[in-house]
Amino acid sequence: MYRAVIVLIWAVGGMLEAFSMSDRGCVRANNEDYCLVRPEIGLCVLADGMGGAKAGEQASRLAVETVLETVEGAGQRNSQVLLQAVEEANRRVLEAAQSDPELEGMGTTLVVALESDTGLDIASVGDSRAYVLDEDGFRAITDDQTWVNEVGRPLGLDEESLRNHPMRHVLTMAIGASAPLAVNYYSVPLKEQAVVLICSDGLHGVVEGDELERIVRGSENGVPLEESCKRLIEAAKEAGGPDNITAVLVRKAA
């Protein structure tokens, strides 16, 4: 049965619209992904938690809610506020883990998109991703902070070896893992009818890039964002759904 746990839609100044959806997948008993969009401040956040028991759920929710609180409290939208919000999320998750032995070792990935004058400012930590589809094609915006991307590929290991390597799931950075924190930052101009996909690795780690592009391109061509989100979730579940699955689509209106 189809299980969507977060469904939100928003529009910003008549320029952007977005839809988000999350599902626990076919294997996991709970959903450690968490996402949020707030139209009034042009904010979109996605986190994929990790940790024993319910720690991953707490880490992702705490990180997302901290970003929201920080951005709302700043009263403005710029790259400095964006990065401050991510740093504060890291501080609070670290603090929570240190204060409760049951939460020790918890952490989360994080992708934050904040509306700018020309498009989106994006900050990322970990291996949740943002992609863009525009007239130049479909491509990843973010770089994974993983052993595979930062160690395996530079060593010259081929893609088949990387797919089966015992370190393939190891993150080199996560919210709650360390201080200081390494945050990747991107400024993404959005052309007319451009579509941005933000997702956890329960989607991009399971569904091939060509299939992601095919589904996202439907939204570029007028398919409702809600329908495209459902198709993305269903594609991951049809491929086994081994992890929680979360997708956020953002489209610049004509």
N, C-alpha and C positions, 0 to 999 in steps of 0.2 A: 504494500500500500504506500502511496506517495506520502511522504512526511516532510513538510516544510515547517521549520520552527521559527523563522524570522522572515517576514515579508513586509517591505517598506517601499513606498514610492514617493518621489519628491521632484520638484521643479524649482530652479533658481533663476529668478529674474527673467523667466521666459527663455533662457538660453540653454540650460542643462536639465536633463531628466534622468532619473536613475531608478533601478529596481534591484533589490537584494533578496537572496533566498539561501537557506542553509538546511542541510539534511544530515542525519547521523550516519547515513550510508547503510550498507548491508551486513556489516560485521560488528561494528562497535556498539556497545550497550548504551553509551551516552554520547553527547555532542560537546566536544571541547572547543569547537569553533564559536566565535561570537562576532557579530557585525552590527553596525549602527550607521544610519545616515540622518543628518539634520539639515533640512533645507534652509532654515533661517540663517545659518552660519556657513553654508556651503561645505559641509564636512561629511566625509565618508571614511569609516574605519573598519578594518577586518583584522582579527587575531585568531591564531591557531594555537591553543594551549597545549602544554605537556606537563606531566607530573603524575605521581601515583594517586589512587583513589579519585577524589574530586578536585585535586590540586590544579589540573590543567584547566578545568572549567573556571575556577576562581581566578587563575592568572589571566586568562583571556578577557574575562568580564572586567576585572580590575583595571587592566591596561586600557581597554576601550573607554570605560567610564572616566578614567583619569584624563585621557586625551580630550574627551568631551568637556569635562569640567575646566580644564586648563584653557582650551580655546574659547569657551564661553566667557571665562573670567577675564581674558585678555582684552575683549572688546574690539579686536581688530583681526584682520587676516593677512598674514605675511609669512615668509619662510622662517623668520626668527621665532614666531609664535609656534609654528608647526614643529620645529626642532625642540623647542622648550617643552612642548607637550609630550613628545616621545621620551625625552630625558626624564620628565617627571613620572611617566608611566613606569620606566625602568626602576626609578628610585622606590616607588611605592610597592612594586612587586617584590623587589629585593627585601624591603623592610618587612613585608608580610611574611615572606618565607623564613626570615631570620627570627621572627617573633613567635612562630608556631611550628614545632617539630613535625607535625603532620603535613605541613606545606613545604618542607625542605626539598630543594631541588626543582621546585616548580618554575615554569617559564612559559614564554609564548612568542610566537612570531608576531609581527605587526606591520600593517601597511596603512598609512594615513594619507588621504587625498584631501586637499583644501583648495577651494576655488580661488583662482587668481584673476587678474584683469584679462589675461589672455587664454587661460585654460585651467590647468591643475598643477599645484605644487604637490609632490609626492615624496614621502619619507618611508623607508622600509628597513626592517630588521628581520633577519632569518630568511626563510624560503617561500613564504607566501609571495605571490607575484602580481604585477600589473602589466597588462598588455594594451596596445593601442592598435586600432584598425582605422586607417584613413587612406587617402589616395596613394600613399607610398607603400601600402600593404599592411600585413599583420605582423607585429613584432613585439617582443618583450621589452618593457621599459626598465624593469628592475633587474638587478643582478643578485642571484642567490648567494647568501652567506652560508655556504656549505663546504664540507671537505671535498666533494666532487668538483665543485666549481673553482675553488681557491687553491686546491692542492692536486687533485687527481688530473684535471685537464692540463695544468701547467707542467705536470710530469710527463705528459704525452700519452696517457692511457687512452685507448680507443673507447668509443661510446658503448660498445658491447661489454667491455670489461668494467666500465663505470656502472652500468646498469646492474651488474651482479656483484659489485665490490662490497665487502662487509662494512665499509665505512660510508656507504651510499646515503644513509639517512642521517648522518651526523651533521649538526649545525655548527658553524664556527662562531655564531653570534645569535643571541636571543634576548628578548626583554626578560630581566630577572636573572640573567646568567653572570653578568659582570658589571663593574663600574671601574673605569669609564666605559662608555658604550660607543660602538662604531655604528653610525647611522648612515645609510645611503640616501642621498637627496637628488631629486630630479624635478626639473621644470618642464612641463609638457604643454606646448601650445595645442589647442584643439581646433582643427579646421572644420568647416561646415560638414555636418553629418558624421564626424568622427565618433567612434565608439571606443570606450575604455572598459576592459575587463579586469577586475580585481578578484583573485581567487586563492583559496588554500591549496596545498599540495594534494588534497583529496580529489581535486579536479585536474590540475595541470600535471600531476604525477601519474595519472591513470589514463587520461584521454590524450591522444596524440594531437600535436599542434595543428595538423591539417584539419582535424575534426573540430577543434576549438574554433579555428578560423571560419569554417563552413557555417557553424551555428551563429557565431557573432556577426558574420556578414549578413545574415538574415535581418538582424536589427538595423544594420546600415541601410538595408533595402526596404525598411518599413515594417518588419515583423515587430509586434509589441515586445518591449523589454521583458515583461513578465513571461511571455511565451518562450523567449530565448533562454531565460534563466531556467525554466522548467526543462528545456531540452538539454541544457548543460548538465543539470543534476541527473537527469535520466541517462545521459551518455555515460557518466561515471558509474552509475549503478549497474548499467548493462555490462560494464567492463569489470564488474565484481564488487564495486563500492567498498574497498577494503578500509577506507578511512572516512572521517567526516568530510562533507563536501559543502563548500560555500562559494557562491558566485555573486558578484556585484557588477551590474552593467551601468555605465554612465554614457549618455549620448548627448552630443551637442545638437540642439534643435536647429532647423533651417531658419 
